[in-house]
Amino acid sequence: MQEDLRSFLAKAERSGKLQRIRREVDPKFELAAVLKKIQTTSGKVALFEKVKGYEMPVVSNVFGSREILALIFDTVPEDVVREFVSRRERQIKPVLVRDSPVKEVIKTGEEASIQALPLVTHCEKDNGPFVTAGIIITRDPQTGIRNVSINRMMYKNENTLGCRMMPPQHLGIIQVKAEEMGKPLEVAVAIGNHPIELLVASTTLPFGYDEFDLAGALRGEPLELVKCETIDLEVPAGSEIVLEGEILPNVREAEGPFGDFMQCYIPVMENHVFKLKAISRRKDAIYQTIQASSLEDMHLLGLSREADVYKAVINTGAKIKAVSLIPTILSCAISIEKQFTGEPKNVAAAAFGCYSWLKYCVVVDHDVNVFDINDVWWAMASRSDINKGLFVMEHARGFPRDPFNIHSGKLAIDATAPLNCWGEFERKRIPGEESINLQDYL
Ligand SMILES: Cc1cc2nc3c(=O)[nH]c(=O)nc-3n(C[C@H](O)[C@H](O)[C@H](O)COP(=O)(O)O)c2cc1C
């Protein structure tokens, strides 16, 4: 059997990166509150063993730190982006398998109920519980090409979920096509997946590319898929739970509010409606949830975009060391070995050009840790020259949900030291500080 969520959890536990939560938690707010504590302290993967009112455990924070990302890619934290860039070069098509543990329990029609799942309510003003880690799989009704994405789904009743999907997001484009043909759009929602599948679902490929080919590339082997029971789609064979159903044509209903990735509530909007046809799952299924705006969410959304920025900066001829879109994905820090004065502006222009959501880009020297926002601030304070080092782009394309028109400007900050003045800017260090173990001195 191929690597799945369970084998990854076992790997995380062996590496000391899994936190079991043994006390029972309420899926309404309490689980999210404990999760947030873990996210802001240890950053470990969180496995909630007992969830009030449900048999199923709940897992979250599978992307809670760069160390966990490194575990996914079997590398060190500094090399995760380079590894992503090199692995994605050779796409590998998925293969179909006959059997999967996700078929251990199958409920169709009236027997199928979303109520069986420990859906989590994360935030105070969320309109009830949401599915937040569901990988939505569908096919373009004209071309037959598969699309895979993550979209939040709001609980409405035992067989109905609300779902937000808007063009230019590909699921939205595909739904419009189906609607124009007067057809419901068949979708499968796979929950409880190996991190690679979540990552590819959060990656925007050019329209018409199958994200599961990217999963093969990142895994280094074809992703195994299994057929659905009631719809003409395939899902990852390693999934814990699969909802099968369809998005109704010409139906929109109130959905939201929902505390989203920018840490604000998305207001109530008229959004799409998913009708359940079947649920299949493992006997001892693990439910998965993601807290919007957490570091996990940012890593999921950020990694493929960091890879794009990395590639674009390399193409300028720059000697890039690292790039980070954490903690907001609308701002980025890039470290380089500067070769000429003005190079940070070329670097920032490349980043803005390849990733339109980017609003701020800070370029720092190679001795600055871009994964440590304190270090980036230090570089800005101690090395940037505001008179020469700013570069503003007005009215460019920015983050698309922008009702107040505040996201279309871009600012780059050159926070590198002046060229050939390293003697004045080299950071002081204490010999041996890296290897000190304080316990030895206590
Ligand atoms: C946890 C999570 C929840 C998301 N929810 C939504 C959503 O509700 N609507 C949406 O348009 N995009 C959402 N996204 C972003 C899309 O999944 C992502 O942009 C994806 O690449 C879009 O797929 P596409 O390339 O097929 O358009 C979410 C991403 C994550 C990580």
PDBQT file of the ligand as one rigid body, heavy atoms in Angstrom, charges set to zero:
ROOT
HETATM    1  C1  LIG A 501      -7.461  25.053   3.650  1.00  0.00    +0.000 C 
HETATM    2  C2  LIG A 501      -7.767  25.685   2.326  1.00  0.00    +0.000 A 
HETATM    3  C3  LIG A 501      -9.049  26.119   2.043  1.00  0.00    +0.000 A 
HETATM    4  C4  LIG A 501      -9.333  26.736   0.816  1.00  0.00    +0.000 A 
HETATM    5  N1  LIG A 501     -10.619  27.145   0.551  1.00  0.00    +0.000 NA
HETATM    6  C5  LIG A 501     -10.906  27.733  -0.635  1.00  0.00    +0.000 A 
HETATM    7  C6  LIG A 501     -12.245  28.137  -0.948  1.00  0.00    +0.000 A 
HETATM    8  O1  LIG A 501     -13.166  27.957  -0.157  1.00  0.00    +0.000 OA
HETATM    9  N2  LIG A 501     -12.478  28.722  -2.148  1.00  0.00    +0.000 N 
HETATM   10  C7  LIG A 501     -11.459  28.935  -3.051  1.00  0.00    +0.000 A 
HETATM   11  O2  LIG A 501     -11.697  29.471  -4.128  1.00  0.00    +0.000 OA
HETATM   12  N3  LIG A 501     -10.177  28.544  -2.798  1.00  0.00    +0.000 NA
HETATM   13  C8  LIG A 501      -9.885  27.953  -1.620  1.00  0.00    +0.000 A 
HETATM   14  N4  LIG A 501      -8.589  27.552  -1.333  1.00  0.00    +0.000 N 
HETATM   15  C9  LIG A 501      -7.535  27.798  -2.312  1.00  0.00    +0.000 C 
HETATM   16  C10 LIG A 501      -7.548  26.788  -3.438  1.00  0.00    +0.000 C 
HETATM   17  O3  LIG A 501      -7.650  25.475  -2.979  1.00  0.00    +0.000 OA
HETATM   18  C11 LIG A 501      -6.251  26.891  -4.244  1.00  0.00    +0.000 C 
HETATM   19  O4  LIG A 501      -6.097  28.226  -4.697  1.00  0.00    +0.000 OA
HETATM   20  C12 LIG A 501      -6.233  25.933  -5.415  1.00  0.00    +0.000 C 
HETATM   21  O5  LIG A 501      -4.976  26.002  -6.023  1.00  0.00    +0.000 OA
HETATM   22  C13 LIG A 501      -7.276  26.282  -6.434  1.00  0.00    +0.000 C 
HETATM   23  O6  LIG A 501      -7.352  25.235  -7.347  1.00  0.00    +0.000 OA
HETATM   24  P1  LIG A 501      -7.318  25.403  -8.944  1.00  0.00    +0.000 P 
HETATM   25  O7  LIG A 501      -5.872  25.518  -9.312  1.00  0.00    +0.000 OA
HETATM   26  O8  LIG A 501      -7.911  24.170  -9.403  1.00  0.00    +0.000 OA
HETATM   27  O9  LIG A 501      -8.075  26.635  -9.279  1.00  0.00    +0.000 OA
HETATM   28  C14 LIG A 501      -8.295  26.922  -0.133  1.00  0.00    +0.000 A 
HETATM   29  C15 LIG A 501      -7.011  26.454   0.156  1.00  0.00    +0.000 A 
HETATM   30  C16 LIG A 501      -6.728  25.856   1.356  1.00  0.00    +0.000 A 
HETATM   31  C17 LIG A 501      -5.334  25.369   1.650  1.00  0.00    +0.000 C 
ENDROOT
TORSDOF 0
